[in-house]
Structures are given as C-alpha cells and as structure tokens.
C-alpha cells in the first residue's frame, strides 16, 4: 500500500509528462492577421498594383514611386514597438471606410478611371487600420498612409492643368534672363524665338515631373533631417520654388548653348544631361535650407 505522499508524487509526475499547449502572444496574432489581410488585399488589387508598378518602371518621370512604399513601410516599422505594446480598440466605423474604398475601386475599374482605382487602395488600407486597430492606430499611421498618395501619378486632366502654367512661367523666366547675356529673345506663350531657332518649352520641359520628384524627396529628407513639423513643412514648401527656378535655369542654359554653341549640341546631350545636373543642384539647395534651419533650435514633435 502506497502512502499519500507517494501517490501525490506519482500524480505530479504524470501531470508534468503531459506537454502543455504553446501560447501564442497577441503580437503574433496581430502579425499573422496583418499578413493574411495583406495577401487578400494584394489579390484584390493585383491588376491595379501591376499597372502602377508598370508606370513606375516604364516612365522615368515616376520612377521615384518605388521609394514611396519602402518609406511608408519604414514609417510603420519604427512604430512597431508602440503598436505591439498598445491595447488596440477596433472601430466598427472602419467598415464604412473600407466600403467607401471598394466603391471607389468599382467606379475606377468600370469607369476606366485609373487614378480612382489606385487611390481606393489607400482608402481601403485606412479603413482596415481603423477596423482592426481603432482611431489610435489610425492616428499613429496616418503619415505613412498619406505618403502612399505620392506614389500615385496625377490624372492627365490635373497634370495638364498644372503643366501648362509651369510651361509659361519657365519660358517667361528664361526669356527675361537671356537678354542679360546678349541673346535677343521674342517670346510667344511657351515658345522662345531665338536668332538661330525657335525653342519650344514643351510639356516635358514644364518642370512638373522634377517638381513632383523633388517634392517627394523633400518629404523624405524632412522626416530624417528635421526635428519639428514646422521645419519639415518649410523644407517641403521650399522644394516648389526651387524646382521651378531650376527648370527655368535649365531652359536659360539651353538658350545660351543654342546661341553660342549651336542648336544641335544644345538640344542633344546637353539638354538631357542638364536635367540631371539641375536636379542634383535642387537637392543641394534643399540641403542648404536644412543647414540654415539648423541655426534655429526646434523642439522635436511627433512624426
């Protein structure tokens, strides 16, 4: 006959021999849920995403779009610890936002409006964040979501409305500078008539594409280099006149080369190469503004 002590020890050994079921942390549930939802969204938006990536790849003017989702993913990554440690409160109102995004997707697909179908993805993502993470998570990730709009090229109707005034402005600035260097000029709209040839400031030379790329990079630089929202805003706003001025200087330089070097050389390699040079100069100007802002102390604010 076994003693009670022996029976208790045997029961304890049997209990310890049974493997306990592993516990899954809430963060793991969140990670796997995010992956599953991401796969479903990717399947739903497969044709939209492939068309958007194709635009980035085939059109050099929008090649900066590849950087935007990487930057947005980084913004989410730096918030990961706060998200994991926070007790999320899902909101039913997110379902309405998702429904709105899907409605925009349907209008874009069946209405042949590519821009609508692309921005619907951002709306759906915002709705999913709100649905599963609540208003707190949406506030934390709002900047990452808004940044995604930069990866979507503007529709042609808006693009043309912006490009045409920029064409006139660039041609006007260049035609005002050229006489200062001994080049007679007659301007008619976006056409600069030089003694050798007529220099047309076409849509490709309006500067809108370099403006959009510089504007996007200014947001990136502002996030990494500046410490306050105000200084970031100054850097981003400064990118607009910098891009316009750089494009005008490029056209001015082309006019000088036409006059003193020859039309063939000016409109060939120099015209293409000057675009890259002026874009690098624009980035340098942004860095100069950043260094100037460093002389004014700023309190770091939330991203």
NUZA-135565 format. One record per atom (N, C-alpha, C): z, y, x; residue in three letters. Coordinates in steps of 0.05 Angstrom, whole numbers, plus 5000, padded with zeros to 4 digits. Each point is the difference from the previous one (the first is absolute). Layout:
<pts>
ZYXALA
...
</pts>
This chain:
<pts>
500049765017UNK
500050244983UNK
500050255018UNK
498150184994UNK
499750245016UNK
501950224990UNK
500950155019UNK
501850234993UNK
498450224988UNK
501350184984UNK
498550234989UNK
498750175021UNK
501450035024UNK
498850165021UNK
497449885010UNK
499849735002UNK
497649875009UNK
497850034979UNK
500649994975UNK
498050034979UNK
498950285000UNK
501750205004UNK
499050285001UNK
498150045024UNK
500749885023UNK
498350035024UNK
497349874995UNK
499949774987UNK
497549864994UNK
498350164981UNK
501350124980UNK
498550174981UNK
498850245013UNK
501650125019UNK
499050245014UNK
497649935018UNK
500149765012UNK
497849915017UNK
497449964984UNK
500449884976UNK
497649964983UNK
498850264991UNK
501850194994UNK
499050274991UNK
498550145022UNK
501149985025UNK
498750145022UNK
497349865008UNK
499849754992UNK
497549855007UNK
497750094983UNK
500650114976UNK
497850094982UNK
499050275009UNK
497450025007UNK
498950265011UNK
500150214978UNK
500950235007UNK
500050234981UNK
497250124999UNK
499350094976UNK
497450134996UNK
499950275014UNK
497950065015UNK
499950265014UNK
499750234980UNK
501450225007UNK
499950234984UNK
497850195010UNK
498550114982UNK
497950195007UNK
501050284995UNK
499850175021UNK
501050274998UNK
498350174981UNK
501150214988UNK
498450174983UNK
497750135014UNK
500350065027UNK
497850115015UNK
497649815002UNK
500749745002UNK
497849805001UNK
498649994973UNK
501550014978UNK
498750014974UNK
498150244998UNK
501050235009UNK
498450244999UNK
497549985017UNK
500249885024UNK
497749975017UNK
497949814988UNK
501049774990UNK
498049814988UNK
498850114975UNK
501650144984UNK
498950134976UNK
497950215007UNK
500550155021UNK
498150215008UNK
497449875009UNK
500249785015UNK
497649865010UNK
498449894976UNK
501449884981UNK
498649894977UNK
498550214984UNK
501450234995UNK
498850224985UNK
497750125016UNK
500450025027UNK
497850105016UNK
497549834999UNK
500449745000UNK
497749824998UNK
498650034973UNK
501550024978UNK
498850044974UNK
498550264998UNK
501150225011UNK
498750265000UNK
497449985017UNK
500149875023UNK
497749975017UNK
497749854986UNK
500849804984UNK
497949854985UNK
498850184979UNK
501750144986UNK
499050184978UNK
498250225011UNK
500750105023UNK
498550235011UNK
498249915023UNK
499249755001UNK
498449915022UNK
497450165004UNK
498550024978UNK
497450155002UNK
500450295007UNK
502150124989UNK
500650285005UNK
500750045030UNK
501749835010UNK
500950025028UNK
497749955020UNK
498449794994UNK
497749955018UNK
498050235000UNK
499650134977UNK
498250235000UNK
501250235015UNK
502650044998UNK
501350225014UNK
499949965031UNK
500649755008UNK
499949945029UNK
497250025010UNK
498049924983UNK
497250035008UNK
499350295004UNK
501150184984UNK
499550295004UNK
501250105026UNK
502449915006UNK
501250085026UNK
498449905023UNK
498949764998UNK
498649875022UNK
497250125004UNK
498650054978UNK
497250085002UNK
499750305004UNK
502050164990UNK
499750295002UNK
502150115020UNK
499050095023UNK
501950105021UNK
501750234991UNK
499150154979UNK
501550234991UNK
502649914986UNK
500149754991UNK
502449914987UNK
501449775015UNK
499349975025UNK
501149785016UNK
503050035004UNK
501150254997UNK
502850045003UNK
501649864978UNK
498649914979UNK
501349854978UNK
501449755010UNK
499149885021UNK
501349765011UNK
502950065008UNK
500550245009UNK
502650075010UNK
502050054977UNK
499050074977UNK
501850084978UNK
501849774990UNK
498949774993UNK
501849784992UNK
501949915021UNK
499250025026UNK
501849925021UNK
502450205001UNK
499450254998UNK
502150215000UNK
501849964975UNK
498849944977UNK
501749964976UNK
501849765003UNK
498949785012UNK
501649765004UNK
502350075020UNK
499550165020UNK
502150085018UNK
502250164986UNK
499250174981UNK
502050164985UNK
501849814984UNK
498949794989UNK
501649814985UNK
501849845019UNK
498949935023UNK
501549845020UNK
502550155009UNK
499850265005UNK
502450145010UNK
502150034978UNK
499349964975UNK
501950014978UNK
501149734993UNK
499249795014UNK
500649734992UNK
503149944999UNK
501550115019UNK
502849945001UNK
501550134976UNK
499250244994UNK
501250144977UNK
499349854974UNK
497649904998UNK
499149864975UNK
501649744997UNK
500349855022UNK
501449744999UNK
502950044993UNK
501250215010UNK
502950044996UNK
500650134973UNK
498050114987UNK
500450144974UNK
499749804977UNK
501850034981UNK
499849844975UNK
498050134982UNK
497649884997UNK
497950124985UNK
500449974970UNK
499050204985UNK
500350004971UNK
497250024988UNK
498849784992UNK
497350014989UNK
499950184975UNK
497750124996UNK
499650184977UNK
497749914983UNK
500449974974UNK
497949924982UNK
497750204999UNK
500650255006UNK
497950204999UNK
497749955020UNK
500649835020UNK
497949945019UNK
497849844988UNK
500649854978UNK
497949844987UNK
497950194988UNK
500950234989UNK
498150194989UNK
498250125022UNK
501250045024UNK
498450115022UNK
497949795009UNK
500849755001UNK
498149795007UNK
497849984980UNK
500750024974UNK
498049994979UNK
498150245002UNK
501050235007UNK
498350235005UNK
498149955023UNK
501049895021UNK
498349945023UNK
497849804993UNK
500749804985UNK
497949804992UNK
498050124981UNK
500950194983UNK
498150144983UNK
498050175016UNK
501050135021UNK
498350165017UNK
498149815015UNK
500949765008UNK
498349815013UNK
497749914981UNK
500649954975UNK
497949924981UNK
498050234996UNK
501050244998UNK
498250234997UNK
498250035024UNK
501249965024UNK
498450035024UNK
497949785003UNK
500749754994UNK
498149785003UNK
497850024980UNK
500750034974UNK
497950014980UNK
498750274996UNK
501250205011UNK
498750275000UNK
498650075025UNK
499949805019UNK
498650045026UNK
501150245015UNK
502750044997UNK
501350215015UNK
501749875022UNK
498949995024UNK
501349865022UNK
502650145007UNK
500150264999UNK
502450155007UNK
502349924982UNK
499549984974UNK
502149924981UNK
501149725006UNK
498249815005UNK
500949735005UNK
501749995026UNK
499450175019UNK
501550005025UNK
502850134996UNK
500150234987UNK
502650124997UNK
501849844980UNK
498849844984UNK
501649834982UNK
501849815016UNK
499149925024UNK
501649835016UNK
502750135008UNK
499950255007UNK
502450155007UNK
501950034976UNK
498850044976UNK
501650034976UNK
501449734994UNK
498549785002UNK
501249744995UNK
502249945020UNK
499650065025UNK
502149955020UNK
502550174994UNK
499650254991UNK
502350164993UNK
501549884976UNK
498449904981UNK
501349874977UNK
501549755007UNK
498949855018UNK
501549755009UNK
502550075015UNK
499950205016UNK
502450095014UNK
502250094980UNK
499150154980UNK
501950104980UNK
501149764983UNK
498349814994UNK
500849784983UNK
502149825014UNK
499649945025UNK
501749825014UNK
502250135016UNK
499650255008UNK
502050145016UNK
501450234988UNK
498950104977UNK
501250234987UNK
499350265012UNK
501250214989UNK
499350285008UNK
500850055029UNK
502249885009UNK
500950055027UNK
497949905020UNK
499049764996UNK
498049905018UNK
497450164999UNK
499250094976UNK
497650164998UNK
500350265015UNK
502450124999UNK
500550255016UNK
499949945030UNK
501049775008UNK
500049945028UNK
497249955011UNK
498249894983UNK
497349925009UNK
497950194990UNK
500850234988UNK
498050184989UNK
498150115021UNK
501050065024UNK
498250105021UNK
498049805008UNK
500949755003UNK
498149785008UNK
497949964979UNK
500750024974UNK
498049974979UNK
498150234999UNK
501050255003UNK
498250235000UNK
498150005023UNK
500949905023UNK
498349995024UNK
497549834994UNK
500249804984UNK
497849824994UNK
497650154988UNK
500550224986UNK
497850154988UNK
498150115022UNK
501150045024UNK
498350105022UNK
497949815008UNK
500449744995UNK
498049795007UNK
497749994981UNK
500250144977UNK
497949984979UNK
498150245003UNK
497549965006UNK
498150225002UNK
499850154973UNK
499650265002UNK
499750164976UNK
497449924985UNK
500050034974UNK
497549954985UNK
498050215007UNK
497449944996UNK
497850175009UNK
500150274987UNK
500850024974UNK
500050254986UNK
502050205012UNK
502449895008UNK
502050175013UNK
499250065029UNK
499049805013UNK
499150025028UNK
498050235003UNK
498050004982UNK
497950215001UNK
501150284994UNK
501950014981UNK
501150264993UNK
501650125023UNK
501149845017UNK
501450105023UNK
498150055024UNK
498049825003UNK
498350025023UNK
498250254999UNK
499050074977UNK
498150234999UNK
501350265008UNK
502450074990UNK
501350255011UNK
500649985030UNK
500649775010UNK
500549975028UNK
497550045016UNK
497749914989UNK
497550055014UNK
499450305003UNK
500450154978UNK
499650285000UNK
501950145019UNK
502549925000UNK
502050125017UNK
499549955029UNK
499249755007UNK
499549945028UNK
497550155010UNK
497950014984UNK
497650155008UNK
500550305002UNK
501850104983UNK
500650295002UNK
501650065025UNK
502049845006UNK
501650045024UNK
498249985026UNK
498349805000UNK
498349965024UNK
498050235003UNK
498850094978UNK
498150215001UNK
501350275008UNK
502550034995UNK
501450245009UNK
500750005029UNK
500349765011UNK
500749975028UNK
497550015019UNK
497849894990UNK
497749985018UNK
498950275009UNK
499950214984UNK
499050265010UNK
501750115022UNK
502649935002UNK
501750105021UNK
499249895027UNK
498449785000UNK
499049885025UNK
497050035003UNK
498950214987UNK
497250065004UNK
498049834985UNK
500949874979UNK
498249834985UNK
499550134973UNK
497550104995UNK
499450124974UNK
500049794978UNK
501250074977UNK
500449804979UNK
499350134973UNK
498849844983UNK
499650074972UNK
500949774983UNK
502150044984UNK
501149794984UNK
499250024971UNK
499349784989UNK
499449974971UNK
501549764989UNK
502350054988UNK
501649784990UNK
501149845023UNK
499349745001UNK
500949835021UNK
497949955021UNK
497950175001UNK
497949985019UNK
500250245020UNK
500249945025UNK
500250205021UNK
497350015014UNK
498650224997UNK
497350025012UNK
500350135028UNK
499349845020UNK
500050085028UNK
497250065009UNK
499750145023UNK
497250055010UNK
498449755004UNK
501349785008UNK
498649755006UNK
499549834975UNK
502149954985UNK
499949824977UNK
501850114978UNK
499849874977UNK
501950044978UNK
502149785002UNK
502550095002UNK
502349815003UNK
501349974973UNK
499749764988UNK
501249964973UNK
502749865003UNK
502050134988UNK
502749884999UNK
500049814976UNK
499349755005UNK
499849804979UNK
502849914991UNK
500149824980UNK
502549894990UNK
501649865022UNK
498549865017UNK
501349855022UNK
501350195020UNK
499150255001UNK
501150205019UNK
501950194986UNK
500749944975UNK
501850184986UNK
502950005011UNK
500749785013UNK
502749985011UNK
502049864982UNK
499149924976UNK
502049884982UNK
501049735010UNK
498249855013UNK
500949745010UNK
502050025023UNK
499450185019UNK
502050055021UNK
502550124989UNK
499850164979UNK
502350124988UNK
501849784988UNK
498849814985UNK
501549794988UNK
501449825021UNK
498549945021UNK
501149845022UNK
502350145014UNK
499650265005UNK
502150155014UNK
502450044982UNK
499550044974UNK
502250034981UNK
501749744999UNK
498749775001UNK
501449754999UNK
501649965026UNK
498850055023UNK
501449975025UNK
502350205003UNK
499750244987UNK
502150195001UNK
502549904985UNK
499549854978UNK
502349884986UNK
501349795017UNK
498449845014UNK
501249805018UNK
501650135022UNK
498850205013UNK
501450145022UNK
502550144990UNK
499850124976UNK
502350144990UNK
502449814995UNK
499449764991UNK
502149814995UNK
501449915027UNK
498449965020UNK
501149905025UNK
501150225018UNK
498950244999UNK
500750215019UNK
502050204989UNK
499950064974UNK
501650214989UNK
502649884987UNK
502050174997UNK
502649914990UNK
500750104972UNK
498550184990UNK
500650114973UNK
497550014983UNK
500450004974UNK
497750014982UNK
498450255003UNK
501450235004UNK
498650255003UNK
498150005024UNK
501049915022UNK
498349995025UNK
497749804997UNK
500549784986UNK
497849824995UNK
497950134982UNK
500950144980UNK
498150144982UNK
498450215015UNK
501350155018UNK
498650205015UNK
497849875017UNK
500649775012UNK
498149865017UNK
497649904984UNK
500649904976UNK
497849904983UNK
498350224989UNK
501250224991UNK
498550234990UNK
498350125022UNK
501150015024UNK
498550125023UNK
497549845007UNK
499949744993UNK
497749845006UNK
497550104985UNK
500450134977UNK
497650094985UNK
498550235014UNK
501350225006UNK
498550215015UNK
499149915027UNK
501549825013UNK
499249905026UNK
497349854998UNK
499849834980UNK
497649844996UNK
497650184993UNK
500550204983UNK
497850194993UNK
499150165024UNK
501950105015UNK
499350165024UNK
498649835021UNK
500949755003UNK
498749835020UNK
497149944992UNK
499549964974UNK
497349944991UNK
498250255004UNK
501150244995UNK
498450245004UNK
499450045029UNK
501949945018UNK
499550025029UNK
497849805008UNK
500149774988UNK
497949795007UNK
497250114992UNK
499850114977UNK
497350114991UNK
499350245018UNK
501950165007UNK
499550235018UNK
499049905027UNK
501349795011UNK
499149885025UNK
497249894998UNK
499449874977UNK
497349904996UNK
497950225000UNK
500750234987UNK
498250235000UNK
499550115028UNK
502150015016UNK
499750105028UNK
498249815016UNK
500449744996UNK
498349815015UNK
497150014991UNK
499550054974UNK
497350034990UNK
498750245014UNK
501550215003UNK
498850255011UNK
499649985030UNK
501949895015UNK
500050015029UNK
499449745014UNK
499949784984UNK
499649745013UNK
497649854988UNK
499450054975UNK
497749884987UNK
500849844975UNK
498450014979UNK
500749874975UNK
500349695003UNK
498249885016UNK
500249715002UNK
502649905012UNK
500950145021UNK
502549925012UNK
502450074983UNK
499850234986UNK
502350094984UNK
500449824976UNK
497949914988UNK
500249844975UNK
500149705006UNK
500149935025UNK
500149725007UNK
502849915008UNK
500349945025UNK
502649905010UNK
502250204996UNK
499450265006UNK
502150204998UNK
501250024972UNK
498349994980UNK
500950034973UNK
502049784992UNK
499349755008UNK
501849784994UNK
502550005017UNK
499750065026UNK
502349995018UNK
501950234994UNK
499050234992UNK
501750234994UNK
501949944977UNK
499249834981UNK
501749934978UNK
502549875009UNK
499749805019UNK
502449865011UNK
501750195016UNK
498750185016UNK
501550185017UNK
501650194983UNK
498850114979UNK
501550194983UNK
502249864984UNK
499749754994UNK
502149864986UNK
502449965019UNK
499549945025UNK
502149985020UNK
501350275005UNK
498450215000UNK
501250275002UNK
501850064976UNK
499249914976UNK
501650044976UNK
502749865003UNK
499949755010UNK
502549865004UNK
501850145020UNK
498750115021UNK
501650155020UNK
501350254987UNK
498550134982UNK
501150234986UNK
502449924983UNK
499949774987UNK
502349904985UNK
502449965018UNK
499549895023UNK
502249955019UNK
501250265009UNK
498350215005UNK
501050265008UNK
501850124978UNK
499249974975UNK
501650104978UNK
502749854999UNK
499849745005UNK
502549845001UNK
501950105022UNK
498950075023UNK
501650105022UNK
501250274993UNK
498550164986UNK
501050264992UNK
502449974980UNK
499649814982UNK
502249954980UNK
502549895013UNK
499749885023UNK
502349895014UNK
501950225009UNK
499050255003UNK
501850225008UNK
501850084977UNK
499449914976UNK
501750074977UNK
501649754991UNK
502650005004UNK
501549764993UNK
499949944970UNK
500049754994UNK
499849924972UNK
501949764995UNK
501150004977UNK
501749784991UNK
498449784990UNK
500549765009UNK
498449774991UNK
500549944971UNK
497949964984UNK
500249944972UNK
499049724995UNK
500449914975UNK
499149744993UNK
497049985001UNK
498949765007UNK
497149965002UNK
498849994973UNK
</pts>
